[in-house]
Amino acid sequence: MQLARMIDLARGSGRVDLVIRNCRVVNVLSGEIHQADVGIADGFFLGFGAYKGKHEYDAKGRFLLPGLVEGHIHIESTLLTPPGFARAVAEHGTAAVVCDPHEIANVLGRTGVEYMLKTSRYLPVSIFFMFPSCVPATALEDSGARLNSVDVEHFLRLYPDRILGLAEMMNFPGVLAGDEVVLSKLKAAAGKVIDGHAPLLSGMDLNGYVLAGPRSDHECSNISEALEKMRAGMHLMMREGSLERNMEDLLGVVNDFNSQNISIVTDDRNVLDLRENGHLDYGLRRAVALGMDPIRAVQMVSINPARYFGLNGYGAIGPGFKANCFLVDDLKDFTIHDVFLSGLQLDEHDFESGNGLPVRSSMNIGAEINESMFEPEKGSGKIRVIGTSHGQLLTENLVMEPLLEDGIPIADPARDICKLTVIERHRATGHYATGFVRGLGITDGAIAGTVAHDSHNLIVAGMNDADMVLAAQEVVRMGGGFVVVREGSIVATLPLPIAGLMSDKGLVEVADGVRELNRATQKLGCSYNPFMLISFLALPVIPSLKLTDRGLVDVDAFDFTGLWTD
């Protein structure tokens, strides 16, 4: 950008590249809506005024919003590569994304992070990164890699403009215990943005955690928790994703004095949800429907996250800001009429330049998959069962009478209890563990997949061992992905050849594949997509009971526990 020339253009001297005329600007800086013509040159907003343009666009009185800024998402959760993801969200007004690639990092380590950086480098949607803090997430599971403070320092130094800081520090017990490895990562990112992840953490423990560096949290589930964390100086991220939806529960914390310290994020967005309901624009519709002022809602998906992450030039319409914006017909449904990124309409941009980078196979099972893997330990008394609730990541630690066959617990469709097995897939350790889960809605067959946060081992849920074996075997054969099996037959598959997490296909094809999985799981008794839910059942950092490849985990005690209570 030639500064002197841009100053002259901003003052009205000469013809600008583009003028968007007759629009109502949703100004997140002044907190108002005002009629204006907007001048654009070299991909930046020049300002408001009677500009003369080489090209002119008549907005016909529509509302002009700043390009949206995603403050926390795992792109891998969409099952799309960065180029496919960028194309999909751009159509919904998203202009910048701050993502945490810890899903692929837990599978492929440095190679995975490099893959995400390289495939997103030249995209029209600006994709920034937070470096994964927990690879592995805990010592209670086996992941495909291990990243330490040296890796943090290396990547922050190598990519200072693209890696903004340290991603969600999930290992809050390690922080509070003064674990040297954990603290070394926080020290390596000192002076950068450090995101938090501390569900239900409270009191003086919260003080210690925030003092260590984390300054945001997206895991709040009620107003009192959100308020306590904001009092401690944390930026509140209200999550409205595909599975985790906390906005309605947290809106009561918002007031005129603290709203600038709150953002709306998605965290995880299912590809089918992305195609049918949108991205952050869905969060806008949801917030307004729940009673939030539209301007405030727009601030929470634009200037608020941009300021939190120090993304100067993003998140607003005004002189010197990047010319990312979109037009909507109203501020209720936010129906998008047109999108501009760097001053150009979407059809003028290339979203394919980042495709084609290969990655190595991520399936390395250390033992033959057979029915012995799915046989739980023998014991006596009652068993611990993971209790699920659709729409929440928190699980219950249930104690229930088992249904027995020859003294061994088996699945119990009458009580909605099915088997759950996690098999290590990265280093051929041969580790696997079996437990039980209630609430999936499966009454028949089995499902399996390689998306299982955060270590992404092979996870299988089912009502009989034979179908579970077949499902697991097919996932391995595909090189990762999702499988649905019923009565000894494979009824649906979705290959995810990129780290067992992402497809090499586009939005429409992947969404159609997920829709086929949904139809297949409905035949098993499910009324929703169970793959999103089981993907979090191996995550031992969110209370209360989870299963990893090493065994059943009591997250509240942050330690292993037995299947049997006696």
C-alpha positions in Angstrom: 0.0 0.0 0.0 1.4 3.4 -1.1 0.5 5.6 1.9 0.7 9.0 0.2 -1.5 7.7 -2.7 -4.0 6.2 -0.3 -4.3 9.4 1.7 -5.1 11.3 -1.5 -7.7 8.7 -2.5 -9.2 8.8 1.0 -9.5 12.6 0.7 -11.4 12.2 -2.6 -8.6 12.9 -5.1 -8.8 10.5 -8.1 -10.9 7.4 -8.8 -11.0 4.6 -6.2 -11.2 0.9 -7.1 -14.7 0.4 -5.9 -17.5 2.4 -4.4 -20.4 0.7 -2.6 -23.2 3.2 -2.8 -26.4 3.6 -1.0 -25.8 1.2 1.9 -26.6 1.3 5.6 -23.3 0.7 7.4 -23.4 -1.3 10.6 -20.7 0.6 12.3 -19.2 -1.5 15.2 -16.8 1.3 16.1 -19.5 4.0 16.8 -22.3 1.5 17.7 -24.7 2.9 15.1 -26.2 2.4 11.7 -25.6 5.2 9.2 -26.3 5.8 5.6 -23.1 6.1 3.5 -21.2 5.5 0.3 -18.0 3.5 1.0 -14.8 3.9 -0.9 -12.3 1.0 -1.4 -8.8 0.9 -2.9 -6.0 -1.7 -2.9 -8.1 -4.0 -0.7 -8.7 -1.4 2.0 -11.6 0.8 3.1 -10.8 4.5 2.4 -13.8 5.9 4.3 -17.2 7.3 3.8 -18.0 10.0 1.3 -18.8 11.0 -2.3 -16.2 8.9 -3.9 -15.8 8.4 -7.7 -15.0 4.8 -8.5 -13.6 2.8 -11.4 -16.4 0.3 -10.4 -19.5 1.2 -8.5 -21.9 -1.1 -6.7 -25.5 -0.1 -5.8 -26.3 -1.7 -2.4 -29.9 -0.5 -2.8 -30.3 0.4 0.9 -29.0 -2.9 2.2 -27.1 -3.2 5.4 -23.3 -3.4 5.1 -21.6 -5.5 7.8 -17.9 -5.9 8.4 -16.4 -9.3 7.5 -16.9 -11.7 10.4 -14.0 -12.9 12.6 -14.1 -16.4 14.1 -12.2 -16.4 17.4 -12.1 -20.1 18.1 -12.6 -23.1 15.8 -10.9 -26.4 14.9 -11.1 -26.5 11.1 -10.6 -30.2 11.2 -14.0 -30.6 12.9 -15.7 -29.5 9.7 -14.1 -32.5 7.9 -12.9 -30.0 5.2 -9.4 -29.0 4.3 -8.5 -25.3 4.9 -9.3 -24.3 1.2 -12.7 -26.1 1.3 -13.5 -24.6 4.7 -12.5 -21.1 3.6 -14.7 -21.3 0.5 -17.6 -22.5 2.6 -17.4 -19.9 5.3 -16.7 -17.0 2.9 -20.1 -17.4 1.5 -21.5 -16.7 5.0 -19.5 -13.5 5.5 -16.5 -14.8 7.4 -13.3 -12.9 6.5 -10.9 -14.0 9.2 -10.5 -17.1 11.3 -8.4 -17.9 14.4 -8.1 -21.7 14.5 -6.4 -24.2 16.8 -5.0 -27.1 14.8 -4.5 -29.4 17.8 -6.6 -32.1 16.1 -4.2 -32.7 13.3 -1.3 -31.9 15.6 -2.3 -34.8 17.9 -2.2 -37.1 14.9 0.8 -35.8 12.9 2.6 -33.4 15.2 4.7 -30.7 13.5 3.9 -32.1 10.1 0.2 -31.6 10.7 0.6 -27.9 11.8 2.8 -27.3 8.7 0.1 -28.8 6.5 -2.5 -26.4 7.9 -0.3 -23.4 7.5 0.8 -24.2 4.0 -2.7 -25.1 2.6 -4.2 -21.9 4.1 -1.4 -19.4 3.3 -2.8 -17.7 0.2 -6.5 -18.0 0.7 -8.9 -15.1 0.4 -10.1 -15.8 4.0 -7.3 -14.9 6.4 -6.6 -17.9 8.5 -4.5 -17.4 11.7 -3.4 -20.0 14.2 -2.9 -20.5 17.9 -0.2 -23.1 18.5 -1.5 -26.3 20.1 -0.7 -26.3 23.8 -1.7 -29.9 24.7 -0.2 -32.5 22.4 -1.0 -34.9 23.9 -3.8 -33.3 25.8 -3.0 -35.4 28.9 -0.9 -38.3 30.0 -4.1 -40.4 30.2 -4.1 -41.3 26.5 -1.8 -42.1 23.5 -1.6 -39.5 20.8 0.4 -39.6 17.5 2.8 -36.9 18.5 4.3 -34.8 21.4 4.9 -31.1 21.1 6.9 -29.2 23.8 8.0 -25.7 24.6 10.8 -25.9 22.0 8.1 -26.5 19.3 6.1 -23.5 20.7 9.2 -21.3 20.5 10.1 -22.6 17.0 6.7 -21.9 15.4 6.1 -18.6 17.1 9.5 -17.4 15.8 9.0 -18.9 12.3 5.5 -17.6 11.7 5.1 -14.4 13.8 2.4 -13.0 11.6 0.3 -16.1 11.4 0.6 -17.8 14.7 -0.8 -15.4 17.3 -0.1 -17.3 20.5 -0.8 -20.4 22.5 -4.0 -22.3 22.0 -6.5 -23.4 24.7 -4.6 -24.7 27.7 -6.8 -27.6 28.5 -4.5 -29.2 31.1 -5.5 -26.8 33.9 -4.7 -29.4 36.5 -1.1 -29.4 35.2 -1.1 -25.6 35.4 -2.3 -25.6 39.0 0.1 -28.4 40.0 3.1 -26.4 38.5 3.9 -29.1 36.0 7.2 -28.1 34.5 6.4 -29.2 31.0 3.1 -27.3 31.1 4.5 -24.1 32.5 7.4 -24.2 30.0 4.9 -23.8 27.2 3.2 -20.9 28.9 6.5 -19.2 29.4 7.5 -19.8 25.8 4.3 -17.9 24.7 4.7 -15.1 27.3 3.7 -11.8 25.7 1.4 -13.5 23.2 -2.3 -14.3 23.4 -2.9 -17.5 25.5 -6.4 -19.0 25.3 -7.9 -20.9 28.2 -10.0 -24.0 28.6 -11.1 -24.6 32.1 -14.7 -26.0 32.5 -16.1 -25.4 36.0 -12.8 -24.1 37.4 -13.6 -21.7 40.2 -12.4 -19.9 43.3 -8.7 -19.5 44.1 -7.8 -22.2 41.6 -9.2 -20.0 38.9 -7.0 -17.1 40.2 -3.9 -19.3 39.8 -4.9 -20.4 36.3 -5.5 -16.9 35.0 -2.3 -15.6 36.6 -0.4 -18.3 34.6 -1.5 -16.6 31.3 -4.8 -17.9 29.9 -7.1 -15.0 29.1 -10.1 -16.5 27.5 -12.6 -19.3 28.1 -15.1 -21.0 25.8 -16.2 -23.7 28.2 -18.6 -21.7 30.5 -21.9 -23.4 30.9 -23.8 -21.0 33.2 -23.9 -17.3 34.1 -22.2 -17.5 37.4 -19.2 -19.4 35.9 -19.0 -16.8 33.1 -19.2 -13.9 35.4 -16.6 -15.2 37.7 -14.2 -15.8 34.8 -14.9 -12.3 33.4 -14.2 -10.8 36.9 -10.8 -12.5 36.7 -10.1 -10.8 33.4 -11.0 -13.6 30.9 -12.5 -12.8 27.5 -15.7 -14.8 27.4 -16.3 -16.8 24.2 -19.9 -17.8 23.9 -19.9 -21.0 22.0 -22.6 -21.7 19.4 -21.3 -24.7 17.5 -22.9 -27.8 16.2 -22.8 -29.8 19.4 -21.7 -27.3 22.1 -24.3 -24.6 22.3 -24.0 -22.3 25.4 -25.2 -18.9 24.1 -28.7 -19.1 25.5 -27.4 -20.1 28.9 -24.9 -17.2 29.0 -26.7 -14.3 27.4 -27.7 -13.0 30.9 -24.1 -12.1 31.7 -24.0 -9.5 28.9 -24.5 -5.8 29.8 -23.5 -2.4 28.5 -20.2 -2.4 30.3 -18.8 -5.8 29.5 -20.0 -6.7 26.0 -16.7 -5.6 24.4 -15.1 -8.5 26.3 -17.4 -11.2 24.8 -17.2 -13.0 21.4 -19.4 -15.5 19.7 -17.4 -18.5 18.5 -18.2 -22.0 17.0 -15.4 -24.2 18.3 -16.6 -27.2 16.3 -18.9 -26.9 13.2 -20.3 -30.0 11.5 -20.0 -29.8 7.7 -23.7 -30.5 7.3 -24.6 -27.8 9.8 -22.2 -25.5 8.0 -23.9 -26.1 4.6 -27.5 -25.9 5.9 -27.3 -23.3 8.7 -24.1 -21.3 8.0 -21.2 -20.2 10.2 -21.0 -17.1 12.4 -24.0 -15.7 10.6 -26.0 -18.5 12.3 -24.7 -17.1 15.6 -25.9 -13.7 14.7 -29.4 -14.9 13.9 -29.4 -16.9 17.1 -28.3 -14.0 19.3 -30.8 -11.6 17.8 -33.6 -14.2 18.1 -32.7 -14.5 21.8 -33.1 -10.7 22.2 -29.7 -9.3 21.7 -29.3 -5.9 19.9 -28.2 -6.6 16.3 -25.3 -4.1 16.5 -24.0 -5.7 19.7 -24.3 -9.2 18.1 -22.3 -8.0 15.1 -19.6 -6.6 17.4 -19.2 -10.0 19.0 -18.3 -11.7 15.7 -16.2 -8.9 14.3 -14.4 -6.2 16.3 -14.4 -7.9 19.6 -12.5 -11.0 18.6 -10.3 -8.9 16.3 -9.2 -6.7 19.2 -8.8 -9.7 21.6 -6.3 -11.3 19.2 -4.7 -8.0 18.1 -5.8 -8.4 14.5 -5.4 -4.8 13.4 -7.3 -4.0 10.3 -10.0 -6.7 10.8 -13.5 -6.6 12.1 -14.8 -3.1 11.2 -15.7 -0.8 8.3 -13.6 2.4 8.4 -10.5 4.1 7.0 -7.5 1.7 6.9 -9.4 -1.5 7.7 -9.2 -4.4 5.2 -12.1 -4.2 2.8 -13.9 -7.3 4.0 -17.7 -6.8 4.2 -21.0 -8.3 3.2 -24.5 -7.1 2.4 -27.6 -8.4 4.1 -31.3 -7.6 3.5 -32.1 -7.3 7.2 -30.7 -7.6 10.7 -32.9 -10.4 11.8 -32.4 -13.3 9.3 -29.1 -11.8 8.0 -29.8 -13.2 4.6 -26.6 -12.5 2.7 -26.9 -10.8 -0.7 -23.2 -10.3 -1.5 -19.7 -10.7 0.0 -16.5 -8.8 -0.6 -13.1 -9.9 0.6 -10.2 -7.4 0.1 -12.6 -5.4 -1.9 -13.4 -8.1 -4.5 -16.5 -10.2 -4.8 -16.2 -13.9 -4.1 -16.2 -15.0 -7.7 -13.1 -13.0 -8.3 -11.1 -15.0 -5.8 -9.3 -18.4 -6.1 -9.9 -20.8 -3.2 -8.1 -23.8 -4.8 -4.5 -22.7 -4.5 -3.9 -24.5 -1.2 -5.2 -27.9 -2.4 -3.1 -30.9 -3.4 -0.5 -31.1 -0.6 -0.2 -34.8 0.4 0.0 -36.2 3.9 1.2 -39.6 5.1 -1.1 -42.4 6.3 -2.3 -42.0 9.9 -3.5 -45.6 10.6 -1.0 -47.7 12.5 -2.9 -50.3 14.5 -0.6 -52.5 16.6 -2.8 -55.6 16.8 -5.3 -57.5 14.7 -8.8 -56.2 15.3 -10.9 -59.0 16.7 -13.7 -59.6 19.2 -11.3 -59.9 22.2 -10.7 -56.1 21.9 -14.3 -55.4 22.7 -14.6 -57.6 25.8 -14.7 -55.6 29.0 -13.0 -56.8 32.2 -14.7 -59.2 34.5 -15.7 -58.1 38.0 -18.6 -57.9 40.5 -21.0 -55.3 41.7 -22.1 -52.4 39.6 -20.3 -50.7 36.7 -19.4 -47.1 35.8 -21.2 -45.9 32.7 -20.6 -42.7 30.8 -23.8 -40.7 30.8 -24.3 -38.4 27.8 -26.5 -35.4 27.1 -27.1 -34.3 23.5 -25.8 -30.8 23.1 -23.3 -30.9 26.0 -19.7 -32.1 26.3 -20.1 -32.7 30.1 -20.8 -36.3 30.9 -22.1 -38.0 34.0 -20.3 -40.7 36.0 -23.2 -43.1 36.3 -23.1 -46.3 38.5 -25.5 -48.9 37.1 -26.4 -52.6 37.4 -24.8 -54.3 34.4 -26.6 -56.7 32.0 -24.5 -59.8 32.1 -23.8 -62.7 29.8 -21.6 -65.5 31.3 -20.6 -63.0 33.9 -19.4 -60.4 31.4 -21.2 -57.0 30.9 -22.8 -56.6 27.6 -24.8 -53.8 25.8 -28.3 -53.2 27.0 -30.5 -51.6 24.3 -33.5 -51.5 26.7 -31.7 -49.0 28.8 -29.9 -47.2 25.9 -26.5 -48.6 27.1 -24.0 -49.6 24.4 -20.4 -50.7 24.4 -17.7 -48.2 23.7 -14.1 -49.1 22.7 -11.1 -46.9 22.0 -8.1 -48.4 20.1 -4.8 -46.6 19.7 -4.1 -46.0 16.0 -0.8 -44.0 15.8 2.2 -45.9 17.1 1.1 -49.5 17.1 1.2 -49.6 20.9 -1.6 -52.3 21.0 -3.5 -50.2 23.6 -7.2 -50.5 23.8 -10.0 -50.2 26.4 -13.7 -51.0 26.6 -16.4 -49.3 28.6 -20.1 -48.4 28.4 -22.0 -45.3 27.4 -25.7 -44.4 27.9 -27.7 -42.0 25.8 -26.4 -42.5 22.3 -29.7 -43.8 21.1 -28.2 -46.8 19.3 -30.4 -49.9 19.5 -28.7 -52.0 16.9 -25.4 -52.3 14.9 -22.2 -50.3 15.4 -20.5 -47.1 14.4 -16.8 -46.3 14.3 -14.6 -43.3 13.5 -11.1 -41.8 13.7 -12.4 -38.4 15.0 -12.1 -38.7 18.8 -10.8 -35.7 20.6 -8.1 -35.0 21.3 -5.8 -37.9 20.4 -8.1 -39.1 17.7 -7.7 -42.8 18.3 -10.2 -45.2 16.7 -13.4 -45.1 18.6 -16.2 -47.7 18.2 -19.7 -47.8 19.7 -22.1 -50.6 19.3 -24.6 -53.2 20.4 -22.8 -56.3 19.4 -19.1 -57.3 19.0 -19.3 -58.7 15.5 -20.6 -55.4 14.1 -18.1 -53.4 16.1 -15.2 -55.5 14.7 -16.4 -55.0 11.1 -16.8 -51.3 11.6 -13.3 -50.9 13.1 -11.8 -53.0 10.3 -13.4 -51.0 7.6 -12.2 -47.7 9.1 -8.6 -49.1 9.1 -9.0 -50.3 5.5 -10.2 -46.8 4.4 -7.2 -45.1 6.0 -9.5 -43.3 8.5 -13.1 -42.0 8.5 -16.6 -43.0 9.6 -18.4 -46.3 9.2 -21.9 -47.5 10.0 -22.5 -51.3 10.3 -25.8 -53.2 10.8 -26.4 -56.9 10.9 -23.0 -57.7 9.5 -23.2 -55.3 6.6 -21.5 -52.0 6.0 -24.3 -49.5 5.3 -22.5 -46.2 5.1 -18.9 -44.9 5.0 -17.2 -41.5 4.8 -13.4 -41.8 4.1 -11.2 -39.1 5.8 -7.8 -39.8 4.2 -6.1 -36.6 5.6 -5.0 -37.6 9.1 -8.2 -39.6 9.5 -9.8 -36.2 10.2 -10.5 -34.4 6.9 -11.8 -35.3 3.4 -10.1 -34.3 0.2 -13.5 -33.5 -1.3 -15.5 -30.3 -1.3 -18.3 -29.0 0.9 -21.2 -30.4 -1.1 -19.8 -33.9 -1.4 -18.7 -34.2 2.2 -22.0 -32.8 3.4 -23.8 -35.4 1.3 -21.6 -38.1 2.8 -22.5 -36.9 6.4 -26.2 -36.9 5.4 -25.8 -40.5 4.2 -24.2 -41.4 7.6 -27.2 -39.8 9.3 -29.7 -41.8 7.4 -27.7 -45.0 8.2 -27.6 -44.2 11.9 -31.3 -43.5 12.0 -31.7 -47.1 11.1 -29.7 -47.9 14.2 -32.2 -45.9 16.3 -30.4 -42.5 16.4 -32.4 -39.4 15.9 -29.3 -37.2 15.4 -25.7 -37.5 14.2 -24.0 -39.6 17.0 -20.5 -39.2 15.5 -20.2 -35.7 16.9 -21.1 -36.9 20.4 -18.9 -40.0 20.5 -16.0 -37.9 19.2 -15.8 -36.2 22.6 -16.2 -39.4 24.8 -12.5 -40.0 24.7 -11.6 -36.4 25.8 -10.3 -36.7 29.4 -10.2 -32.9 30.1 -14.0 -32.3 30.3 -15.8 -33.8 33.3 -16.9 -36.3 34.4 -16.3 -39.7 33.0 -14.4 -40.5 29.7 -12.7 -43.5 28.0 -9.3 -43.4 26.3 -7.2 -46.2 24.8 -5.6 -46.6 28.2 -8.8 -47.0 30.2 -11.7 -45.4 31.9 -10.9 -41.9 33.2 -12.5 -40.1 36.2 -11.9 -36.6 35.0 -12.8 -35.0 38.3 -10.0 -36.9 39.9 -7.9 -36.6 36.8 -7.0 -40.3 37.0 -7.9 -43.7 35.8 -10.8 -45.6 37.4 -12.1 -49.1 37.1 -15.1 -50.3 35.2 -16.4 -52.0 38.4 -17.3 -50.2 41.6 -16.4 -53.2 43.8 
